[in-house]
Amino acid sequence: AAVQLPVALIVAATHASLGIGRAGTLPWRLPTDMALFRLVTSAPGGSTASSQPAVVMGRKSWESIPKKFRPLRNRVNVVLSRTVTDFGPGTHTFSSLSQALSALSPTPPPASTIPPVSSIYIIGGAEIYTEAFKHPATSRVFLTTVYADEEALQCDTFLPDFRSTGEWEQKPTADLRRLLNDLECHEAVQLIPEDGDRVKENGLEYAFSLWEKRR
Ligand code: FOL
């Protein structure tokens, strides 16, 4: 039922090896990237909006979010687990990605415990991203590319190499800005440097990009 909703993946990964994690957490602290994540995945209009975006994550990613930030505010939090059935107030649990995507809808049936959702963001981690790349409903990727010394960073968790399959096309920065405007993420647009320039923070450089599935 959810396939008419836009499904996007949002992730920060190193340039060469697509490293995304180390020891169950993020390998870096990138405040501007985290602000972009929060703005893109949050409803325009915040808590007053009648429907909110869903953030879909695996159990390990849920556990990696600092307790004071979870459930992620102004978003419908969906946690995937094969064994745990309840992650507490403000969360909704499914045992697979496809089950979650089928249940999420702008107009859930009256008996549903799931609130209406306006869009769907897959927020990780590796196991969930890997499944989401293969899912036909996933049509875009918000990728933050981190230009780091891969050896020094010691990532132990990686994305599959979606960039070289030919299935995904990187869009120009102007398209990313236009999309964020269309999504009413006007604050997020302000965070994107001109012409794909890199952000420098905490000794790391990174850039924002948009990828779309070829069709
Ligand atoms: N995508 C991108 N671009 N960067 C990320 O760091 C990222 N992280 C995850 C998924 N996609 C991503 C998963 N990890 C929070 C913490 C970890 C996390 C995702 C979110 C979190 O606490 N977010 C708060 C804001 C925290 C803050 O302002 O420092 C939120 O409200 O979104």
Boltz pocket constraint, residues with backbone or C-beta under 6 A from the ligand:
constraints:
  - pocket:
      binder: B
      contacts: [[A, 10], [A, 11], [A, 12], [A, 26], [A, 33], [A, 34], [A, 35], [A, 37], [A, 38], [A, 61], [A, 64], [A, 65], [A, 66], [A, 69], [A, 72], [A, 73], [A, 122], [A, 123], [A, 124], [A, 142], [A, 143], [A, 144]]
      max_distance: 6.0
